Amino acid sequence: MVEEYAFDNTEERRKNRQNGTGWIEVIVGSMFSGKSEELIRRLRRAQIARQKVQVFKPKIDDRYSIEQIASHSGMTHISKPVMTAKEILAQIEPDTEVIGIDEGQFFDMEIIQAVNELANQGKRVIIAGLDQDYTGKPFEPMPQLLSIAEFITKTHAICVVCGQTANYSQRTFESDARVEVGASGKYEARCRKCFVPHSDAPTVL
């Protein structure tokens, strides 16, 4: 795992804010690996530091709440549901310092230009999302976001089959659609050995 930049360093944070320096952080991993939980943790710390925070999520993700990002462990944070990257840019307030975006894989490719623009404006942008789809292939636009991010964190889950470190999201229902919003009951965390790639059918090992 590439460790999070030392944001707890007050002097470094103050220097970055004074210089107007922005940056991009990307949190990626499989389902059930704690991506949203880590995003929420960083957003809460920014609020404790009295920084103005705005949070966005794709409208398609309504599993737990329409106007909150939520982790599988139950952590939540108020957010604005949007359809496109342009909507995010249109809603950013001038004095916002930190921008959180959950489920980045559900946004259009314009999200790449949007987060770059925000970082260039001196804002800290934190994006969480799946780096692979249910077939094990890179889930755009996350690979492109990884390439432009200053800081990257890879999270891992626990394989439900063998208990090893899980890096894949195993779909356990029939569908050939790439985007199928779901949680436990529809997906499982699997390790490389237990993951069954390119399979739409329920899998039992």
N, C-alpha and C positions, 0 to 999 in steps of 0.2 A: 504494500500500500504506500502511495505517496502521501506523506503526512500533510495535514493542514498547515498552512502558513501561520506563523505565531501571532495570531490576532490578539492574544492576551497581552502582548507587549504594548503597554500603554504609550511609551515614547514613540515606537514605530508607527502606531496607529495615528497618533497626533501629527507626526511628520507627514504621513501620506495625506491626511485631510488638509493640512496647510498647503501642501504643494498641489492640491487638486488632482492627485493621481488616482485614476480608477483602475479596476482590474476585473477579471472574470474568474470565478471559481466553478468547477464542475464536479458534481458528486454523481458517480455512476455505479451500477451493480445490477444484480438480478432482482427479481421480486423477493420480498421478505428479507432484504439485506439491510434495512435501516436507512435508506436514502432520504426519505421524507423526514424521518426522525432527526437525522443529522442536519438537514436543511432548517428545520424548526429550531433546533438547538442554536444554530448560528444566528438566526433571525432574532431570537430572544436575547442573546448576548448583545447584539447590536442595539436593541431597544434599551437594555440596561445601561449601555454606554451613551444613552440619550441621542442616538442617531435616528433620523426619520427613515422609516421602513415602509416599502410598498411591496405587496405580494400578489402574484398572479398564478392562475392555474387554467388549464384548458377546460372549456365547458363540457367536453365529452366525458370528463372524469367526475361523475356524480355518485360514486360508490358509497361514500360516507356522508358527504355534505355538498351542497351546491356552492356555498360561499366560504368554505374552509378547506385548507389542505390538511390531510390527516394521514398519520402513520398507521401501520397495521397494529402497532402497540397501543394506539389510542390517543397519542399526542395530536393536538390540533392547533391551527393558527388561522386567523381571519385572512381571507384572500379574495381577489376579484376574478370571477370567471370570464375568460375571453376566448375568442375564436382564432385570432391571428396575431402575428407579431406586430402588425401595424396598430392593432388595438392597444397593445402594451405601450408602445411609444406615445400614442395619443393620450394616454391616461397618466403618464409620468408627471409628477408635480416638480417644479423647479428646485425646491429645497430638499427633495428626496436624496438620501445619501446611500441607502442600501436597497437593492431590488432582489426579491426572491422569486424564482420561477420553478414550479413543480411539474413533474411529468413532461419534461422537455421534449421527449420523443414524439409527442402528439402534436407539436407545432410544425408549421410550414418551414421551408428552408430559409425564409426571410428572417427567421429568428437569429441567424448567424450575423447578418448585417445589423440587426437591431441591437443585440447585446454589445457588439463592437462599438456602435455609436454611443451607447450609454456609458461604456467604460471610458471612451474618449472624452466624454463630458465630465469625467472625474467621479463616476459612481462605481460602487462595488456591486457587482452582479453575481448572484449565486444561483446556479441551475442544477436541479436534480433530475435524473431520468434513467431509463433502461438503456444500457449500451448494446444489448442484443435483443432480437425478437425471439419468438417462440421456436424458430428453426435454428437459432444459434448464430444468425447472421447479424452484422452491424445494423443498428437501428437508427437510420438517419432522422433528424440531423445531429444526433449525439456525437458520432465520430468527428464531424466537422467542428463541433463546439469544443471537443477535447483538444483539437489541434490549435485552437486560438486561445485557450485558457492559460492563464498564468499559473493556476493552482488546480491540481486534480486529486480527488480522493476516490479510491475504489473500495466499495463496501462488499461484504460477502454474507451469504446466508448459511444455513446448515442444511445439508442434504437430508430430505425426509426418508430416504431409502437406507443410507448407510451411516449417516451422521458426520460425514466429512465436510470440508469446506465447499460450499455450493456457489457456482458461478453462472448457472443457467436457470431459465424460467421454463419449466416443462408444462405445456398445455395438456390438460386432461379431459378435454371435451372435443367433439367433432366440429371443426370449422376450418375453412381454408382462407379466411380473411386475416390479413396481417394484424389489423387493429381489432382487438376484442377486449374491452375493458372488463376486468374481473379481479378477484382476489382468491382467497382460499376456497377450495371447491372447484375452481376452474384452472388454477395453476399450482404448481409445486416447485420448490427450490430443489435443484439437482446438482450433483457434482459432475465432472467430466465423464466419469465411468458410468454413472447411472442415467445420464441424460440420453434420451432417444431422439436424435435430430430428425428434422423434416417429417415428423409424425403428427398427424391431425387426430388420430384415434387415441382414446384413453390407453394409458400404458401402465402395466403392472409388472414390476420386476420381482 
